[in-house]
Amino acid sequence: MKIEFKDFGAVSSVVITSTIFEFRKHNRVVDTTLFSTLGIVATRSGMFFMKSVLSGKSRDMLRAYKTVQREAKR
């Protein structure tokens, strides 16, 4: 699972990329982040290589990035 944080000033994004073998973990990380952080939007794409892009305000995305890191370690 690959996690990237991109800052564009007032708006930021977190890109989560993983393979089909980590399907359940990928979904758990994205869903937990969406439930715990308000004000962010998720876009999912891909089948064998799944890619989720979470985007929103920088302060919300820093909180989301922290949640993603914590869930990915579980």
KAKADA-V777798 format. One line per field, one symbol per residue. ss: DSSP state (H for helix, E for strand, C for the rest). psi: psi as a letter, one per 30 degrees, with the letter a starting at -180 (. if undefined). burial: + if it has 16 or more other ideal C-beta (glycine too) atoms within 10 Angstrom, else -. A space follows every 10 residues. Layout:
ss->???
psi->???
burial->???
//
This chain:
ss->CEEEEEECCC EEEEEEEEEH HHHHHHHHHH HHHHHHCCCE EEEEECCCEE EEEEEEEHHH HHHHHHHHHH HHHC
psi->kkkkkkkgcf kllkkkkllf fgeeeeeeee eeeeefklgl kkkklldejk kkjklaleee eeeeeeeeee eff.
burial->---------- -+++-+++-- -+---+--++ -+++--+--+ -+-------+ -+++++---+ +-+++-++-- ++--
//
